[in-house]
Structures are given as C-alpha cells and as structure tokens.
C-alpha cells in the first residue's frame, strides 16, 4: 500500500495518541524511551515524517509557540484518520512476519569466502557486543520494573532481549562447533 505507515510514522502517531506535541518533543521522548532501539530516529526524518503525516491528514497543526530565542515550534495532534490508520497498521504489523532483509544472514551465507578463523573472530566479537546489549536491555527492563512502569509499555524491550539472547547463543554454539572443526570449511582447505 502506497500510504503504509513506516515504523517511525507508527511511533509518531503513537506519541500523538498520548497528547499533542511538537516534533522536537517527539524526538526527545523517543530517545528518552530508548525507542531508537526499535526505530531509526533522526531529527530530519522525524520532521519529514510529521510533514508527511500532515499531508495524509493523519495529524494536524494545533498551535505554535516560541520559547526565548528559539525558533517557533508547531504543535501537532492526531486526527481521527490518523487514529484509524495507526490501528490498521498496528494490526497489520502484529499479524504476519515480514522479511526485513537484515545484513547478518547475508554475511553468514557468504562467510565461506573467509577463513574459519576470520569468521570465528568476527562472530566472537559480535557475541561480545550482543552481551553488552543484553546487559543494557536487562538494566532498562529492571529500571522500568523498579519505577513501576506496567509491562505493557516495555515488553517490546523484553522481545528484543529474547531475540538478542537467542542470536548470541546461536553464535556461541556455531563458533564452538567451528573451533572443534565440526563444520567443514572450504576456505581452510585451499
């Protein structure tokens, strides 16, 4: 569908469901809530998304304000069309898996072009980075629990924690098998 809402548009409409706000406030809230773990957030793309949502009639300007020497800021609110579009897109996104073409499976599929030692080194480093991300995710979830934030507002972080843990464990298993030479590696026999 040409007007399908991308993940950033979904996040914008979700924020505006809470209350009217200006794009800079949206940007700050998305970063504060660590939604940059879920959605690629850049100020320019956020402003463009808000403008696109306004063009589609999903949001509308509801006021402007100026604070000190800062430029005038336009505040937006979600429209009934925007609420309907958000509900429709969320239902669609929750329903069926979509192949998002991540880079990692491509690299795995072509890793036989490297030596097994190179692959083991890279995957070991990746597992280490995933460990750091897992630790950070556990801390964020712990902070949310400690603050009494209902799970409904952070279970996406738990999903990401589960996915990262599964990836790390898969990598550790693979590298262990490679180190024991249980996997025939074509570039090692050249």
TIRO-2110 file (N, C-alpha, C; in Angstrom, 1 decimal):
// TIRO-2110
0.9, -1.2, 0.0, N, 1, A
0.0, 0.0, 0.0, CA, 1, A
0.9, 1.2, 0.0, C, 1, A
0.6, 2.2, -0.9, N, 2, A
1.5, 3.4, -1.0, CA, 2, A
1.5, 4.2, 0.2, C, 2, A
0.4, 4.3, 1.0, N, 3, A
0.4, 5.1, 2.2, CA, 3, A
0.7, 4.4, 3.5, C, 3, A
1.2, 3.2, 3.4, N, 4, A
1.5, 2.4, 4.6, CA, 4, A
2.4, 3.2, 5.5, C, 4, A
2.1, 3.1, 6.8, N, 5, A
2.9, 3.8, 7.7, CA, 5, A
4.2, 3.0, 8.0, C, 5, A
5.4, 3.7, 7.9, N, 6, A
6.6, 3.1, 8.3, CA, 6, A
6.7, 3.1, 9.8, C, 6, A
7.7, 2.4, 10.4, N, 7, A
7.8, 2.3, 11.8, CA, 7, A
7.9, 3.7, 12.5, C, 7, A
8.6, 4.6, 11.9, N, 8, A
8.7, 5.9, 12.5, CA, 8, A
7.4, 6.6, 12.5, C, 8, A
6.6, 6.5, 11.5, N, 9, A
5.3, 7.1, 11.4, CA, 9, A
4.4, 6.5, 12.5, C, 9, A
4.5, 5.2, 12.7, N, 10, A
3.7, 4.5, 13.8, CA, 10, A
4.1, 5.1, 15.1, C, 10, A
5.4, 5.3, 15.4, N, 11, A
5.9, 5.8, 16.6, CA, 11, A
5.4, 7.3, 16.8, C, 11, A
5.4, 8.1, 15.8, N, 12, A
4.9, 9.4, 15.8, CA, 12, A
3.4, 9.4, 16.2, C, 12, A
2.6, 8.6, 15.5, N, 13, A
1.2, 8.6, 15.8, CA, 13, A
0.9, 8.1, 17.2, C, 13, A
1.7, 7.1, 17.6, N, 14, A
1.6, 6.6, 19.0, CA, 14, A
1.8, 7.7, 20.0, C, 14, A
2.8, 8.5, 19.8, N, 15, A
3.1, 9.6, 20.7, CA, 15, A
2.0, 10.6, 20.7, C, 15, A
1.4, 10.9, 19.5, N, 16, A
0.4, 11.9, 19.5, CA, 16, A
-1.0, 11.3, 20.0, C, 16, A
-1.1, 10.0, 20.2, N, 17, A
-2.2, 9.4, 20.9, CA, 17, A
-2.2, 9.9, 22.3, C, 17, A
-1.0, 10.0, 22.9, N, 18, A
-0.8, 10.4, 24.3, CA, 18, A
-1.2, 11.9, 24.5, C, 18, A
-0.8, 12.8, 23.6, N, 19, A
-1.1, 14.2, 23.7, CA, 19, A
-0.5, 14.9, 22.6, C, 19, A
-1.0, 16.1, 22.3, N, 20, A
-0.4, 16.9, 21.2, CA, 20, A
1.1, 17.3, 21.6, C, 20, A
1.9, 17.4, 20.6, N, 21, A
3.3, 17.8, 20.9, CA, 21, A
4.0, 18.3, 19.6, C, 21, A
5.1, 19.0, 19.8, N, 22, A
5.9, 19.4, 18.6, CA, 22, A
7.0, 18.3, 18.3, C, 22, A
7.5, 18.3, 17.0, N, 23, A
8.4, 17.3, 16.6, CA, 23, A
9.7, 17.2, 17.5, C, 23, A
10.2, 18.3, 18.0, N, 24, A
11.4, 18.2, 18.8, CA, 24, A
11.1, 17.4, 20.1, C, 24, A
9.9, 17.7, 20.7, N, 25, A
9.5, 17.0, 21.9, CA, 25, A
9.3, 15.5, 21.6, C, 25, A
8.8, 15.2, 20.4, N, 26, A
8.6, 13.8, 20.0, CA, 26, A
10.0, 13.1, 19.9, C, 26, A
11.0, 13.8, 19.3, N, 27, A
12.3, 13.3, 19.2, CA, 27, A
12.9, 13.0, 20.5, C, 27, A
12.8, 14.0, 21.4, N, 28, A
13.4, 13.8, 22.8, CA, 28, A
12.7, 12.6, 23.5, C, 28, A
11.4, 12.5, 23.4, N, 29, A
10.7, 11.4, 24.1, CA, 29, A
11.1, 10.0, 23.5, C, 29, A
11.2, 9.9, 22.2, N, 30, A
11.6, 8.7, 21.6, CA, 30, A
13.0, 8.3, 22.0, C, 30, A
13.9, 9.2, 22.1, N, 31, A
15.3, 8.9, 22.6, CA, 31, A
15.2, 8.5, 24.1, C, 31, A
14.5, 9.3, 24.9, N, 32, A
14.4, 9.0, 26.3, CA, 32, A
13.8, 7.6, 26.6, C, 32, A
12.9, 7.2, 25.8, N, 33, A
12.2, 5.9, 26.0, CA, 33, A
13.0, 4.8, 25.3, C, 33, A
14.1, 5.1, 24.7, N, 34, A
15.0, 4.1, 24.1, CA, 34, A
14.3, 3.5, 22.9, C, 34, A
13.4, 4.2, 22.3, N, 35, A
12.8, 3.7, 21.1, CA, 35, A
13.7, 3.7, 19.9, C, 35, A
14.9, 4.3, 20.0, N, 36, A
15.9, 4.3, 18.9, CA, 36, A
16.4, 2.8, 18.8, C, 36, A
16.1, 2.0, 19.8, N, 37, A
16.4, 0.6, 19.7, CA, 37, A
15.5, -0.1, 18.8, C, 37, A
14.3, 0.5, 18.6, N, 38, A
13.2, -0.1, 17.8, CA, 38, A
13.1, 0.5, 16.4, C, 38, A
13.4, 1.8, 16.3, N, 39, A
13.1, 2.6, 15.1, CA, 39, A
14.4, 3.5, 14.9, C, 39, A
14.8, 3.6, 13.7, N, 40, A
15.9, 4.5, 13.3, CA, 40, A
15.3, 6.0, 13.4, C, 40, A
15.9, 6.7, 14.4, N, 41, A
15.3, 8.1, 14.6, CA, 41, A
16.4, 9.1, 14.3, C, 41, A
16.1, 10.0, 13.4, N, 42, A
17.0, 11.1, 13.0, CA, 42, A
16.1, 12.3, 13.0, C, 42, A
16.5, 13.5, 13.5, N, 43, A
15.7, 14.6, 13.5, CA, 43, A
15.1, 15.0, 12.2, C, 43, A
15.9, 14.9, 11.1, N, 44, A
15.4, 15.3, 9.8, CA, 44, A
14.3, 14.3, 9.3, C, 44, A
14.5, 13.0, 9.5, N, 45, A
13.5, 12.1, 9.1, CA, 45, A
12.2, 12.2, 10.0, C, 45, A
12.4, 12.5, 11.2, N, 46, A
11.2, 12.7, 12.1, CA, 46, A
10.3, 13.9, 11.6, C, 46, A
11.0, 15.0, 11.3, N, 47, A
10.3, 16.2, 10.8, CA, 47, A
9.6, 15.9, 9.5, C, 47, A
10.3, 15.2, 8.6, N, 48, A
9.7, 14.8, 7.3, CA, 48, A
8.5, 13.9, 7.5, C, 48, A
8.6, 13.0, 8.5, N, 49, A
7.5, 12.0, 8.7, CA, 49, A
6.3, 12.8, 9.2, C, 49, A
6.5, 13.8, 10.1, N, 50, A
5.4, 14.6, 10.6, CA, 50, A
4.7, 15.3, 9.5, C, 50, A
5.6, 15.9, 8.6, N, 51, A
5.0, 16.6, 7.5, CA, 51, A
4.2, 15.7, 6.6, C, 51, A
4.7, 14.5, 6.3, N, 52, A
4.0, 13.5, 5.5, CA, 52, A
2.7, 13.1, 6.1, C, 52, A
2.7, 12.9, 7.5, N, 53, A
1.5, 12.5, 8.2, CA, 53, A
0.5, 13.7, 8.1, C, 53, A
1.0, 14.9, 8.1, N, 54, A
0.0, 16.0, 8.0, CA, 54, A
-0.5, 16.1, 6.6, C, 54, A
0.3, 15.8, 5.6, N, 55, A
-0.2, 15.8, 4.2, CA, 55, A
-1.2, 14.7, 4.0, C, 55, A
-1.1, 13.6, 4.7, N, 56, A
-2.1, 12.5, 4.6, CA, 56, A
-3.3, 12.7, 5.4, C, 56, A
-3.3, 13.8, 6.2, N, 57, A
-4.5, 14.1, 7.1, CA, 57, A
-4.4, 13.3, 8.4, C, 57, A
-3.3, 12.6, 8.7, N, 58, A
-3.2, 11.8, 9.9, CA, 58, A
-3.0, 12.7, 11.2, C, 58, A
-2.3, 13.8, 11.0, N, 59, A
-2.0, 14.8, 12.0, CA, 59, A
-2.4, 16.2, 11.5, C, 59, A
-2.6, 17.1, 12.5, N, 60, A
-2.8, 18.5, 12.1, CA, 60, A
-2.1, 19.4, 13.1, C, 60, A
-1.7, 20.6, 12.6, N, 61, A
-1.1, 21.6, 13.5, CA, 61, A
-2.3, 22.1, 14.4, C, 61, A
-1.9, 22.2, 15.7, N, 62, A
-3.0, 22.7, 16.6, CA, 62, A
-2.5, 23.9, 17.4, C, 62, A
-1.3, 24.4, 17.1, N, 63, A
-0.8, 25.6, 17.8, CA, 63, A
0.7, 25.8, 17.5, C, 63, A
1.2, 27.0, 17.8, N, 64, A
2.6, 27.3, 17.7, CA, 64, A
3.0, 28.0, 18.9, C, 64, A
4.3, 27.9, 19.3, N, 65, A
4.8, 28.6, 20.5, CA, 65, A
6.3, 28.9, 20.2, C, 65, A
6.7, 29.9, 20.9, N, 66, A
8.1, 30.3, 20.8, CA, 66, A
8.6, 30.4, 22.3, C, 66, A
9.8, 29.9, 22.5, N, 67, A
10.4, 30.0, 23.8, CA, 67, A
11.7, 30.7, 23.7, C, 67, A
11.8, 31.9, 24.3, N, 68, A
13.1, 32.7, 24.3, CA, 68, A
13.5, 32.9, 22.8, C, 68, A
14.8, 32.7, 22.5, N, 69, A
15.3, 32.9, 21.2, CA, 69, A
15.1, 31.7, 20.3, C, 69, A
14.5, 30.7, 20.7, N, 70, A
14.3, 29.5, 19.9, CA, 70, A
13.3, 29.8, 18.8, C, 70, A
13.5, 29.0, 17.7, N, 71, A
12.5, 29.2, 16.6, CA, 71, A
11.1, 28.8, 17.1, C, 71, A
10.1, 29.3, 16.3, N, 72, A
8.7, 28.9, 16.6, CA, 72, A
8.5, 27.4, 16.4, C, 72, A
7.8, 26.8, 17.3, N, 73, A
7.6, 25.3, 17.2, CA, 73, A
6.1, 25.1, 17.0, C, 73, A
5.8, 24.3, 16.0, N, 74, A
4.4, 23.9, 15.7, CA, 74, A
4.1, 22.6, 16.5, C, 74, A
3.0, 22.7, 17.2, N, 75, A
2.5, 21.5, 17.9, CA, 75, A
1.4, 20.8, 17.0, C, 75, A
1.5, 19.5, 17.0, N, 76, A
0.6, 18.6, 16.2, CA, 76, A
-0.2, 17.8, 17.1, C, 76, A
-1.4, 17.4, 16.6, N, 77, A
-2.3, 16.4, 17.2, CA, 77, A
-2.7, 15.4, 16.2, C, 77, A
-3.1, 14.2, 16.7, N, 78, A
-3.5, 13.2, 15.8, CA, 78, A
-5.0, 13.4, 15.4, C, 78, A
-5.4, 13.1, 14.2, N, 79, A
-6.7, 13.2, 13.8, CA, 79, A
-7.4, 11.8, 13.9, C, 79, A
-8.7, 11.8, 13.6, N, 80, A
-9.5, 10.5, 13.7, CA, 80, A
-9.0, 9.6, 12.5, C, 80, A
-8.6, 10.2, 11.4, N, 81, A
-8.0, 9.5, 10.3, CA, 81, A
-6.7, 8.9, 10.7, C, 81, A
-5.9, 9.6, 11.5, N, 82, A
-4.6, 9.1, 12.0, CA, 82, A
-4.8, 8.0, 13.0, C, 82, A
-5.8, 8.1, 13.8, N, 83, A
-6.1, 7.1, 14.8, CA, 83, A
-6.5, 5.8, 14.1, C, 83, A
-7.3, 5.9, 13.1, N, 84, A
-7.7, 4.7, 12.3, CA, 84, A
-6.5, 4.1, 11.5, C, 84, A
-5.7, 5.0, 11.0, N, 85, A
-4.5, 4.5, 10.2, CA, 85, A
-3.5, 3.8, 11.2, C, 85, A
-3.4, 4.3, 12.4, N, 86, A
-2.5, 3.7, 13.4, CA, 86, A
-3.0, 2.3, 13.8, C, 86, A
-4.3, 2.3, 14.1, N, 87, A
-4.9, 1.0, 14.5, CA, 87, A
-4.7, 0.0, 13.4, C, 87, A
-5.0, 0.3, 12.1, N, 88, A
-4.9, -0.6, 11.0, CA, 88, A
-3.5, -1.1, 10.8, C, 88, A
-2.5, -0.1, 10.9, N, 89, A
-1.1, -0.5, 10.7, CA, 89, A
-0.6, -1.4, 11.8, C, 89, A
-1.0, -1.1, 13.0, N, 90, A
-0.6, -2.0, 14.2, CA, 90, A
-1.1, -3.4, 14.0, C, 90, A
-2.4, -3.5, 13.6, N, 91, A
-3.0, -4.8, 13.4, CA, 91, A
-2.2, -5.6, 12.3, C, 91, A
-1.9, -4.8, 11.2, N, 92, A
-1.1, -5.4, 10.1, CA, 92, A
0.3, -5.9, 10.6, C, 92, A
1.0, -5.0, 11.3, N, 93, A
2.3, -5.3, 11.7, CA, 93, A
2.4, -6.5, 12.7, C, 93, A
1.4, -6.6, 13.6, N, 94, A
1.3, -7.7, 14.6, CA, 94, A
1.0, -9.0, 14.0, C, 94, A
0.3, -9.0, 12.8, N, 95, A
-0.3, -10.2, 12.2, CA, 95, A
0.7, -11.1, 11.6, C, 95, A
1.5, -10.7, 10.7, N, 96, A
2.3, -11.6, 9.8, CA, 96, A
3.7, -11.2, 9.8, C, 96, A
4.6, -12.2, 9.9, N, 97, A
6.1, -11.9, 9.8, CA, 97, A
6.4, -11.3, 8.5, C, 97, A
7.4, -10.4, 8.5, N, 98, A
7.8, -9.8, 7.2, CA, 98, A
9.3, -9.9, 7.1, C, 98, A
9.8, -10.4, 6.0, N, 99, A
11.3, -10.5, 5.8, CA, 99, A
11.8, -9.1, 5.6, C, 99, A
12.6, -8.6, 6.6, N, 100, A
13.1, -7.2, 6.5, CA, 100, A
14.5, -7.2, 5.9, C, 100, A
15.0, -8.3, 5.4, N, 101, A
16.3, -8.4, 4.7, CA, 101, A
17.4, -7.8, 5.6, C, 101, A
17.7, -8.4, 6.8, N, 102, A
18.8, -7.9, 7.5, CA, 102, A
20.1, -8.3, 6.9, C, 102, A
21.2, -7.6, 7.2, N, 103, A
22.5, -7.9, 6.6, CA, 103, A
23.2, -9.2, 7.2, C, 103, A
22.9, -9.5, 8.4, N, 104, A
23.6, -10.6, 9.1, CA, 104, A
23.4, -11.9, 8.4, C, 104, A
22.2, -12.3, 8.0, N, 105, A
22.1, -13.6, 7.3, CA, 105, A
22.8, -13.6, 5.9, C, 105, A
22.9, -12.5, 5.3, N, 106, A
23.7, -12.4, 4.0, CA, 106, A
25.1, -12.7, 4.3, C, 106, A
25.7, -12.0, 5.4, N, 107, A
27.1, -12.3, 5.7, CA, 107, A
27.3, -13.7, 6.1, C, 107, A
26.4, -14.3, 6.8, N, 108, A
26.5, -15.7, 7.2, CA, 108, A
26.5, -16.6, 5.9, C, 108, A
25.6, -16.3, 5.0, N, 109, A
25.6, -17.1, 3.8, CA, 109, A
26.8, -17.0, 2.9, C, 109, A
27.5, -15.9, 3.0, N, 110, A
28.8, -15.7, 2.2, CA, 110, A
30.0, -15.9, 3.0, C, 110, A
29.9, -16.2, 4.3, N, 111, A
31.1, -16.3, 5.2, CA, 111, A
32.1, -17.3, 4.8, C, 111, A
31.7, -18.3, 4.0, N, 112, A
32.6, -19.4, 3.5, CA, 112, A
33.7, -18.8, 2.6, C, 112, A
33.5, -17.5, 2.2, N, 113, A
34.6, -16.8, 1.4, CA, 113, A
35.7, -16.3, 2.3, C, 113, A
35.6, -16.5, 3.6, N, 114, A
36.7, -16.1, 4.5, CA, 114, A
37.2, -17.4, 5.2, C, 114, A
38.3, -17.2, 5.9, N, 115, A
38.8, -18.4, 6.6, CA, 115, A
38.0, -18.6, 7.8, C, 115, A
38.0, -19.8, 8.3, N, 116, A
37.1, -20.1, 9.5, CA, 116, A
37.6, -19.3, 10.7, C, 116, A
39.0, -19.1, 10.8, N, 117, A
39.5, -18.2, 11.9, CA, 117, A
39.0, -16.8, 11.8, C, 117, A
38.9, -16.2, 10.6, N, 118, A
38.3, -14.9, 10.5, CA, 118, A
36.9, -14.8, 10.9, C, 118, A
36.1, -15.8, 10.5, N, 119, A
34.7, -15.9, 10.8, CA, 119, A
34.5, -16.1, 12.3, C, 119, A
35.3, -17.0, 12.9, N, 120, A
35.2, -17.2, 14.4, CA, 120, A
35.6, -15.9, 15.1, C, 120, A
36.6, -15.2, 14.7, N, 121, A
37.0, -13.9, 15.3, CA, 121, A
35.9, -12.9, 15.2, C, 121, A
35.3, -12.7, 14.1, N, 122, A
34.2, -11.7, 13.9, CA, 122, A
33.0, -12.1, 14.7, C, 122, A
32.6, -13.4, 14.6, N, 123, A
31.4, -13.8, 15.4, CA, 123, A
31.6, -13.7, 16.9, C, 123, A
32.8, -14.0, 17.3, N, 124, A
33.1, -13.8, 18.8, CA, 124, A
33.0, -12.4, 19.2, C, 124, A
33.5, -11.5, 18.4, N, 125, A
33.3, -10.0, 18.6, CA, 125, A
31.8, -9.7, 18.6, C, 125, A
31.1, -10.2, 17.7, N, 126, A
29.6, -9.9, 17.6, CA, 126, A
28.9, -10.4, 18.9, C, 126, A
29.3, -11.6, 19.3, N, 127, A
28.7, -12.2, 20.5, CA, 127, A
29.0, -11.3, 21.7, C, 127, A
30.2, -10.7, 21.8, N, 128, A
30.6, -9.9, 22.9, CA, 128, A
29.8, -8.6, 22.8, C, 128, A
29.6, -8.0, 21.7, N, 129, A
28.7, -6.8, 21.5, CA, 129, A
27.3, -7.1, 21.9, C, 129, A
26.8, -8.3, 21.5, N, 130, A
25.5, -8.7, 21.9, CA, 130, A
25.4, -8.8, 23.4, C, 130, A
26.4, -9.3, 24.1, N, 131, A
26.4, -9.4, 25.5, CA, 131, A
26.2, -8.1, 26.2, C, 131, A
26.9, -7.1, 25.6, N, 132, A
26.7, -5.7, 26.2, CA, 132, A
25.3, -5.2, 25.9, C, 132, A
24.7, -5.4, 24.8, N, 133, A
23.4, -5.0, 24.5, CA, 133, A
22.4, -5.8, 25.4, C, 133, A
22.6, -7.0, 25.7, N, 134, A
21.8, -7.8, 26.5, CA, 134, A
21.8, -7.3, 28.0, C, 134, A
23.0, -6.9, 28.4, N, 135, A
23.2, -6.3, 29.8, CA, 135, A
22.4, -5.0, 29.8, C, 135, A
22.5, -4.2, 28.8, N, 136, A
21.8, -2.9, 28.8, CA, 136, A
20.3, -3.1, 28.8, C, 136, A
19.8, -4.0, 28.0, N, 137, A
18.4, -4.3, 27.9, CA, 137, A
17.9, -4.8, 29.3, C, 137, A
18.6, -5.6, 29.9, N, 138, A
18.2, -6.1, 31.3, CA, 138, A
18.2, -5.0, 32.3, C, 138, A
19.1, -4.1, 32.2, N, 139, A
19.1, -2.9, 33.1, CA, 139, A
17.9, -2.0, 32.8, C, 139, A
17.6, -1.8, 31.6, N, 140, A
16.5, -0.9, 31.2, CA, 140, A
15.2, -1.6, 31.7, C, 140, A
15.0, -2.9, 31.5, N, 141, A
13.8, -3.6, 32.0, CA, 141, A
13.7, -3.5, 33.5, C, 141, A
14.9, -3.7, 34.1, N, 142, A
14.9, -3.6, 35.6, CA, 142, A
14.5, -2.2, 36.1, C, 142, A
15.0, -1.2, 35.4, N, 143, A
14.6, 0.2, 35.8, CA, 143, A
13.2, 0.4, 35.6, C, 143, A
12.6, -0.1, 34.5, N, 144, A
11.2, 0.1, 34.3, CA, 144, A
10.4, -0.6, 35.4, C, 144, A
10.8, -1.8, 35.7, N, 145, A
10.1, -2.6, 36.8, CA, 145, A
10.2, -1.8, 38.1, C, 145, A
11.4, -1.3, 38.4, N, 146, A
11.6, -0.6, 39.7, CA, 146, A
10.8, 0.7, 39.8, C, 146, A
10.5, 1.3, 38.6, N, 147, A
9.7, 2.6, 38.6, CA, 147, A
8.2, 2.2, 38.5, C, 147, A
7.9, 1.0, 38.5, N, 148, A
6.5, 0.6, 38.4, CA, 148, A
5.8, 0.8, 37.1, C, 148, A
6.7, 0.9, 36.0, N, 149, A
6.1, 1.0, 34.7, CA, 149, A
5.4, -0.3, 34.3, C, 149, A
4.1, -0.3, 33.9, N, 150, A
3.5, -1.5, 33.6, CA, 150, A
4.2, -2.2, 32.4, C, 150, A
4.2, -3.5, 32.5, N, 151, A
4.9, -4.3, 31.5, CA, 151, A
4.4, -4.0, 30.1, C, 151, A
3.2, -3.7, 29.9, N, 152, A
2.6, -3.3, 28.6, CA, 152, A
3.4, -2.3, 27.9, C, 152, A
4.1, -1.4, 28.6, N, 153, A
4.9, -0.3, 28.0, CA, 153, A
6.3, -0.7, 27.7, C, 153, A
6.8, -1.8, 28.2, N, 154, A
8.2, -2.2, 27.9, CA, 154, A
8.4, -3.6, 27.4, C, 154, A
7.3, -4.3, 27.1, N, 155, A
7.5, -5.7, 26.7, CA, 155, A
8.2, -5.8, 25.3, C, 155, A
8.2, -4.8, 24.5, N, 156, A
9.0, -4.8, 23.3, CA, 156, A
10.5, -4.9, 23.6, C, 156, A
10.9, -4.3, 24.7, N, 157, A
12.3, -4.4, 25.1, CA, 157, A
12.6, -5.9, 25.5, C, 157, A
11.6, -6.5, 26.2, N, 158, A
11.8, -7.9, 26.5, CA, 158, A
11.9, -8.8, 25.3, C, 158, A
11.1, -8.5, 24.2, N, 159, A
11.2, -9.2, 23.0, CA, 159, A
12.6, -9.0, 22.4, C, 159, A
13.1, -7.8, 22.3, N, 160, A
14.5, -7.6, 21.8, CA, 160, A
15.5, -8.3, 22.6, C, 160, A
15.4, -8.3, 23.9, N, 161, A
16.3, -9.0, 24.8, CA, 161, A
16.3, -10.5, 24.4, C, 161, A
15.1, -11.1, 24.2, N, 162, A
15.0, -12.5, 23.9, CA, 162, A
15.6, -12.8, 22.5, C, 162, A
15.4, -11.9, 21.6, N, 163, A
16.0, -12.1, 20.2, CA, 163, A
17.5, -12.0, 20.3, C, 163, A
18.0, -11.0, 21.0, N, 164, A
19.5, -10.8, 21.1, CA, 164, A
20.1, -12.0, 21.8, C, 164, A
19.5, -12.5, 22.9, N, 165, A
20.0, -13.6, 23.6, CA, 165, A
20.0, -14.9, 22.7, C, 165, A
19.0, -15.1, 22.0, N, 166, A
18.9, -16.2, 21.1, CA, 166, A
20.0, -16.1, 20.0, C, 166, A
20.2, -14.9, 19.4, N, 167, A
21.3, -14.7, 18.4, CA, 167, A
22.7, -15.0, 19.1, C, 167, A
22.9, -14.4, 20.2, N, 168, A
24.2, -14.6, 20.9, CA, 168, A
24.4, -16.1, 21.1, C, 168, A
23.4, -16.8, 21.7, N, 169, A
23.6, -18.2, 22.0, CA, 169, A
23.8, -19.0, 20.7, C, 169, A
23.1, -18.7, 19.6, N, 170, A
23.3, -19.4, 18.4, CA, 170, A
24.8, -19.2, 17.9, C, 170, A
25.3, -18.0, 18.0, N, 171, A
26.6, -17.6, 17.5, CA, 171, A
27.6, -18.4, 18.4, C, 171, A
27.5, -18.4, 19.7, N, 172, A
28.4, -19.1, 20.5, CA, 172, A
28.4, -20.6, 20.2, C, 172, A
27.3, -21.2, 20.0, N, 173, A
27.2, -22.6, 19.6, CA, 173, A
27.9, -22.8, 18.2, C, 173, A
27.7, -22.0, 17.3, N, 174, A
28.3, -22.1, 16.0, CA, 174, A
29.8, -22.0, 16.1, C, 174, A
30.3, -20.9, 16.8, N, 175, A
31.8, -20.8, 16.9, CA, 175, A
32.4, -21.9, 17.6, C, 175, A
31.7, -22.4, 18.6, N, 176, A
32.2, -23.6, 19.3, CA, 176, A
32.4, -24.8, 18.4, C, 176, A
31.4, -25.0, 17.5, N, 177, A
31.5, -26.1, 16.6, CA, 177, A
32.6, -25.9, 15.5, C, 177, A
32.7, -24.6, 15.1, N, 178, A
33.8, -24.3, 14.2, CA, 178, A
35.2, -24.5, 14.8, C, 178, A
35.3, -24.1, 16.0, N, 179, A
36.6, -24.3, 16.7, CA, 179, A
37.0, -25.7, 16.9, C, 179, A
36.0, -26.6, 17.0, N, 180, A
36.2, -28.0, 17.1, CA, 180, A
36.3, -28.7, 15.8, C, 180, A
36.2, -27.9, 14.7, N, 181, A
36.3, -28.3, 13.3, CA, 181, A
35.2, -29.3, 13.0, C, 181, A
34.0, -29.2, 13.6, N, 182, A
32.8, -30.0, 13.3, CA, 182, A
32.2, -29.6, 12.0, C, 182, A
32.5, -28.4, 11.5, N, 183, A
32.0, -27.8, 10.3, CA, 183, A
33.1, -27.8, 9.2, C, 183, A
32.8, -28.5, 8.1, N, 184, A
33.8, -28.4, 7.0, CA, 184, A
33.8, -27.0, 6.5, C, 184, A
35.0, -26.4, 6.3, N, 185, A
35.1, -25.0, 5.9, CA, 185, A
35.9, -25.0, 4.6, C, 185, A
35.3, -24.6, 3.5, N, 186, A
36.0, -24.7, 2.2, CA, 186, A
37.3, -23.8, 2.1, C, 186, A
37.3, -22.7, 2.7, N, 187, A
38.5, -21.8, 2.5, CA, 187, A
39.7, -22.3, 3.4, C, 187, A
39.4, -23.2, 4.3, N, 188, A
40.5, -23.8, 5.1, CA, 188, A
41.3, -24.8, 4.3, C, 188, A
40.7, -25.4, 3.3, N, 189, A
41.3, -26.5, 2.5, CA, 189, A
42.0, -25.9, 1.3, C, 189, A
42.0, -24.6, 1.1, N, 190, A
42.6, -24.0, -0.2, CA, 190, A
44.1, -23.8, 0.0, C, 190, A
END
